[in-house]
């Protein structure tokens, strides 16, 4: 889910909700791109890893921020790994950006 206003950290309970100021369908123009892009990082799969899509196109299965950064770079979206969790154009589905492994019941 996208970060809060001004690219803040993921905060589903924040004043703008989990999706930030533009809602779940908001698309942003990351610096250096020619237009808006919408990246979706899906919840972890049962075996671990998260599917990553950019404007609907599957980029791959990321197991960590390094994988995600590389997929985005190959798609022409340069971003510092330290900024990924707060990027307003990334929609984090299901769980926060620090969760990559399979979800387990407690």
PyMOL commands that set and color helices and strands:
alter all, ss='L'
color gray80, all
select helices_A, chain A and resi 5-7+65-74+81-86
alter helices_A, ss='H'
color red, helices_A
select strands_A, chain A and resi 39-44+50-54+57-62+90-92
alter strands_A, ss='S'
color yellow, strands_A
deselect
rebuild
show_as cartoon
